[in-house]
Amino acid sequence: MRVSVLQENLAKGLSIVGRAVSTRSTLPVLSNILLSTDEERLKLAATNLEVGVSCWLGAQIEDDGAVTLPARLLTDWVNSVTPDRIDMELSVRSMSVHLKCGRFESNIKGIDASEFPLIPTGDGEEPLNLPPATLRKIIDQVVFAAADAKDTSRPALTGVLARFEGDRLTLAATDGYRLSLRRTALPAAAPADISVIVPARSLQEVSRISGEADPEQPVELAVAAARNQILFRLCGKGEAEKGTFYQVALVSQLIDAKFPDFNAIIPKSYTTRTILDTAALQRALKVASLFARDASDRVIFSITPGETETAGRLTVRATSAEAGDNVSELDAVVEGAAVEIAFNVRYMMEVIAVIDTPEVVLETTRSDRPGVFRPVGAGPEEFTHVIMPMQLQR
């Protein structure tokens, strides 16, 4: 194998696939990145057997071949050399690659590519297309609510439910204390109605990668139910003739479990509806969090209606036995009765961070019932977030 590629392109490709490299596997090859030639392009691939990422870069191919190299060493080397052309040549007998970039020359020992697991590319599956910005937004609005991946006792909660029904896609995630639900319209109907659970970590990678995708090129999404996998394919920014064009394919195993009935979690009614300025609420929560972190992250919302609907008030209180206390007051549009309720401030900050409308609505009933957050201007079919309350401390 003899290949030449620009340093900045190789660095970009390694940053894309590097997050899929296994760090705790007993198989040494899973700590490596596959480098192979594929139709006049350089292919990089990494997998931890749960998620696999492949990236194709524009490159000058003189001789075909393939090898796997240690991910950390290769990435650190590429990021350390000058922004110039990198020439790579594989010695099959010693299974090492000679790398040259400007005045830098190194030899890195690898493992035969035949030992690297095969990563599916999704060929043959009927894909759905979504704009990268839309996909990233709907993922970001739900994925943070999933349970920690280390929680092996509740595997379904470590993933995100993806339900395809006609031309509608529903994403839902919950960790048992909160629920995030996002619905969106698909450009075309799905090949079949299906519900799958995608690991939250896999969707976080899709969101990260799609953030740098070409906005003019849709992301292709396909569910391979027979293989219990979901696949994403997207294109990077740039033009092929300039050598900055790249393609990425991510394939993830699905979680074989039953997701909770999220419709049963969402309250069907409310007694108090409060509309708040999103930015003002975000600032109040940030200040309150400084005091709440010593009190189990608890903040207390006191909602008070005014003489007119627009003259309502929200008081945000946080108290720490060691640090002190904080009180913030916000103007609000309050419809209904006064109520006092406590929430986890970290949960609230995370949901407010993904609401991009100027105003947010909070629907409540009692201090021991969940609160429902929605962006003002978005109906219940778009984005809904439910947070369980904490116990009030007098």
C-alpha positions in Angstrom: 0.0 0.0 0.0 1.3 3.4 -1.0 -0.9 6.4 -0.3 -0.6 10.2 -0.1 -3.1 12.3 1.8 -3.2 15.9 3.2 -2.4 16.1 6.9 -5.5 18.2 7.7 -7.7 15.6 5.9 -6.2 12.7 7.7 -6.4 14.4 11.0 -10.1 15.1 10.3 -10.8 11.5 9.4 -9.0 10.2 12.5 -11.0 12.5 14.7 -14.2 11.1 13.2 -13.5 7.4 13.6 -11.3 7.7 16.7 -14.2 7.8 19.1 -15.3 4.3 18.1 -11.9 2.8 19.0 -12.2 0.2 21.8 -10.2 1.1 24.9 -10.9 -2.0 27.1 -11.1 -4.8 24.6 -9.0 -8.0 25.0 -8.6 -8.0 21.2 -5.5 -5.8 20.4 -6.8 -5.1 16.8 -9.8 -3.2 18.3 -7.4 -0.6 19.6 -6.3 0.0 16.1 -7.7 2.0 13.1 -8.0 0.3 9.8 -6.4 2.1 6.8 -7.3 0.6 3.4 -7.6 1.8 -0.2 -11.2 1.8 -1.6 -12.0 3.0 -5.1 -9.2 5.6 -5.3 -9.9 6.8 -1.8 -8.4 6.2 1.6 -10.8 4.4 4.0 -10.4 4.7 7.8 -12.5 2.5 10.1 -12.8 1.8 13.8 -15.1 -0.3 15.9 -15.7 -1.5 19.5 -18.1 -4.2 18.2 -21.1 -2.1 19.4 -20.6 0.9 17.0 -18.4 1.1 13.9 -17.4 4.2 12.1 -16.0 4.3 8.6 -14.7 7.4 6.8 -13.5 7.8 3.2 -11.0 10.5 2.3 -9.8 11.9 -0.9 -6.2 10.7 -1.5 -3.6 9.8 -4.1 -3.4 6.0 -4.3 -0.3 4.5 -5.9 -0.7 0.9 -4.6 -3.7 -0.7 -3.0 -3.5 -2.4 0.4 -4.7 -2.4 4.0 -3.3 -2.4 7.5 -4.4 -1.5 11.0 -2.3 0.9 13.1 -2.5 1.8 16.8 -5.2 4.6 17.0 -3.6 6.7 19.7 -0.1 6.7 18.3 -1.2 7.3 14.7 -3.6 10.2 15.8 -1.0 11.8 18.0 1.6 11.6 15.2 -0.7 13.1 12.6 -1.7 15.9 14.9 1.9 16.7 15.7 3.4 17.0 12.3 3.3 20.0 9.9 0.2 20.7 7.7 1.7 19.1 4.6 1.3 16.0 2.5 1.7 12.7 4.4 3.1 9.8 2.4 2.4 6.3 3.7 4.0 3.1 2.5 3.2 -0.4 4.0 5.9 -3.0 4.4 3.9 -6.3 4.3 6.7 -8.4 5.6 7.2 -6.4 8.8 3.6 -5.2 8.9 4.8 -1.6 9.6 4.0 1.7 7.8 6.6 4.2 6.9 5.1 7.7 7.3 6.7 10.9 5.9 5.5 14.5 6.3 7.9 17.3 5.4 11.0 16.6 7.6 9.2 14.1 9.8 9.7 10.4 9.2 8.4 7.5 11.3 7.7 3.8 11.2 4.6 2.5 13.0 4.1 -1.2 13.5 0.6 -2.5 12.9 -1.6 -5.6 12.8 -2.8 -7.4 9.7 -6.0 -6.0 8.3 -7.5 -9.5 8.0 -7.9 -9.6 11.8 -10.1 -6.4 11.8 -13.9 -7.1 12.1 -16.1 -6.4 9.1 -18.1 -3.2 9.5 -21.4 -3.2 7.5 -22.0 -0.2 5.2 -25.7 -0.5 4.8 -25.6 -1.3 1.1 -28.9 -2.9 0.0 -31.0 -1.2 2.8 -33.7 1.3 1.8 -32.7 4.6 3.4 -34.6 7.6 4.7 -33.1 11.1 4.1 -32.9 13.8 6.8 -31.2 17.2 6.7 -28.1 17.1 8.9 -29.3 20.1 11.0 -32.7 18.5 11.6 -31.2 15.2 12.6 -28.7 16.9 15.0 -31.4 19.0 16.6 -33.8 16.1 17.3 -31.0 13.9 18.7 -29.7 16.7 21.0 -33.2 17.3 22.3 -33.6 13.8 23.7 -30.3 12.0 24.1 -29.3 13.7 27.3 -32.3 12.2 29.1 -31.1 8.6 28.6 -29.7 6.7 31.6 -25.9 6.2 31.9 -24.6 3.5 29.7 -23.1 1.8 32.8 -26.5 1.1 34.1 -26.7 -2.5 33.0 -29.8 -3.2 35.1 -32.0 -1.2 32.8 -30.6 -1.6 29.3 -33.6 0.0 27.6 -33.1 3.2 29.4 -29.5 3.6 28.2 -30.9 4.0 24.7 -33.2 6.2 22.7 -36.5 4.8 21.3 -36.8 5.5 17.5 -40.3 4.9 16.2 -41.0 5.1 12.5 -44.7 5.5 11.7 -45.5 6.5 8.1 -43.9 9.9 7.6 -43.4 10.5 11.3 -40.3 9.9 13.4 -40.5 9.8 17.2 -37.5 9.9 19.5 -37.9 9.3 23.2 -35.4 8.9 26.1 -35.8 8.5 29.8 -33.7 7.7 32.8 -36.7 7.2 35.2 -36.6 10.7 36.5 -37.2 12.6 33.3 -38.5 12.0 29.8 -37.6 13.8 26.6 -39.9 13.3 23.6 -39.4 14.7 20.1 -41.5 14.1 17.0 -40.7 15.3 13.5 -42.0 14.8 10.0 -40.0 12.7 7.5 -39.5 13.9 3.9 -40.9 10.5 2.8 -42.7 7.6 4.5 -40.5 5.0 6.1 -40.3 1.6 4.3 -42.1 0.0 7.2 -43.5 1.0 10.6 -40.9 -0.1 13.2 -39.7 0.8 16.7 -36.0 0.2 17.7 -33.8 1.3 20.7 -30.6 2.9 19.6 -27.7 3.3 22.2 -27.6 6.9 23.4 -23.8 6.9 22.9 -24.2 6.0 19.2 -26.6 8.8 18.6 -24.3 11.2 20.4 -21.6 10.3 17.8 -24.1 10.8 15.0 -24.9 14.3 16.4 -21.2 15.1 16.7 -20.4 14.0 13.2 -23.5 15.6 11.6 -22.5 18.9 13.0 -19.7 19.1 10.4 -21.6 17.5 7.6 -22.4 19.2 4.3 -25.8 20.9 4.9 -26.7 20.5 1.2 -26.3 16.7 1.5 -28.9 14.7 3.4 -28.0 12.1 6.0 -29.1 8.6 5.0 -30.7 6.5 7.8 -31.5 2.8 7.5 -32.7 0.2 9.9 -31.4 -3.3 9.2 -33.8 -5.2 11.5 -32.6 -8.6 10.4 -29.1 -7.7 11.7 -30.4 -5.7 14.7 -28.5 -2.6 13.4 -29.1 1.0 12.4 -26.9 2.8 9.9 -26.2 6.4 9.1 -24.3 7.8 6.1 -23.4 11.4 5.5 -21.1 13.6 3.5 -18.6 16.1 4.8 -18.2 19.7 3.7 -16.0 20.4 0.6 -15.5 19.4 -2.9 -13.9 16.2 -4.2 -11.5 17.9 -6.6 -10.1 20.0 -3.7 -9.3 16.9 -1.7 -11.5 18.0 1.3 -14.5 15.8 0.5 -15.2 12.9 2.8 -18.0 10.4 3.5 -18.8 8.8 6.8 -20.8 5.7 7.6 -21.8 4.8 11.2 -23.4 1.5 12.1 -24.6 0.7 15.6 -26.0 -2.4 17.3 -29.6 -2.0 18.6 -30.6 -2.6 22.2 -32.9 -5.7 22.5 -35.2 -4.6 25.3 -38.7 -3.2 25.9 -39.0 0.6 26.2 -41.4 2.0 28.7 -44.8 3.4 27.6 -43.8 7.0 27.5 -47.4 8.2 26.8 -48.3 7.0 30.3 -45.7 9.2 31.8 -46.8 12.5 30.2 -49.5 14.3 32.3 -52.8 14.7 30.3 -53.8 18.0 32.1 -52.5 20.8 34.2 -53.8 23.3 36.7 -51.1 26.0 36.3 -49.5 27.1 33.0 -46.5 29.4 33.2 -44.8 31.1 30.3 -41.2 32.3 30.9 -38.5 34.1 29.0 -36.1 31.3 28.1 -32.9 33.3 28.4 -34.0 34.8 31.7 -34.8 31.4 33.1 -31.5 30.0 32.0 -29.6 32.7 33.8 -31.7 32.2 37.0 -31.0 28.5 36.9 -27.3 29.0 36.4 -27.1 31.2 39.5 -29.3 28.9 41.5 -27.1 25.9 40.6 -24.2 27.5 42.5 -26.1 27.0 45.7 -28.1 23.9 44.9 -25.1 21.7 44.3 -24.7 21.3 48.0 -28.4 20.4 48.5 -28.9 17.5 46.1 -29.2 20.0 43.2 -32.7 21.0 44.5 -34.3 24.3 43.4 -37.7 25.4 44.4 -40.1 27.1 42.0 -42.8 29.3 43.5 -45.3 30.3 40.9 -47.6 33.2 41.7 -50.4 34.5 39.5 -50.9 38.3 39.3 -54.0 40.5 39.1 -53.7 40.1 35.4 -52.5 37.0 33.5 -49.4 38.8 32.3 -48.4 40.1 35.8 -47.5 36.7 37.2 -44.2 35.9 38.9 -41.8 33.0 39.3 -39.4 32.9 42.3 -36.5 30.5 42.0 -34.9 29.6 45.4 -31.8 27.5 46.2 -30.4 27.0 49.7 -27.2 25.5 50.9 -26.4 25.0 54.6 -22.8 25.7 53.9 -22.7 28.2 51.1 -25.8 30.3 51.7 -28.9 30.9 49.6 -30.1 32.6 46.5 -33.5 34.0 45.4 -34.3 35.1 41.8 -37.5 36.6 40.5 -38.8 36.4 37.0 -41.8 38.0 35.2 -44.2 35.3 33.9 -47.5 34.8 32.3 -49.4 32.6 34.7 -52.6 30.9 34.0 -54.2 29.0 36.9 -53.5 28.6 40.6 -50.3 29.3 42.6 -48.0 26.3 43.1 -44.7 25.5 44.7 -42.6 22.7 43.3 -39.0 21.5 43.5 -36.9 20.3 40.6 -33.4 19.0 40.0 -31.6 22.1 38.7 -29.2 20.1 36.5 -32.1 18.4 34.7 -33.7 21.8 34.1 -30.6 23.4 32.8 -30.1 20.6 30.3 -33.6 20.8 28.9 -33.5 24.7 28.7 -30.2 24.4 26.8 -31.9 22.5 23.9 -34.9 24.8 23.7 -34.3 27.4 21.0 -37.5 29.4 21.2 -37.6 32.8 23.0 -40.2 31.5 25.5 -40.8 28.3 27.3 -43.9 27.0 29.0 -44.1 25.0 32.2 -47.2 23.1 33.0 -47.8 21.9 36.6 -50.5 20.4 38.7 -49.3 19.8 42.3 -45.9 19.7 44.1 -45.8 15.9 43.9 -46.7 15.6 40.2 -44.4 16.0 37.2 -43.7 19.3 35.4 -44.0 19.5 31.7 -41.7 21.8 29.6 -42.4 22.8 26.0 -41.1 25.5 23.7 -43.7 28.2 23.1 -44.8 27.9 19.5 -44.1 24.2 19.3 -47.1 21.9 19.8 -47.2 18.7 21.8 -46.4 16.8 18.6 -43.0 18.4 18.5 -41.0 18.6 21.7 -42.1 17.6 25.2 -40.0 17.2 28.3 -41.2 15.8 31.6 -39.3 16.1 34.9 -40.3 14.4 38.1 -40.4 16.7 41.1 -38.2 16.5 44.2 -39.4 16.6 47.7 -40.0 20.1 49.1 -37.9 21.1 52.1 -39.4 23.7 54.4 
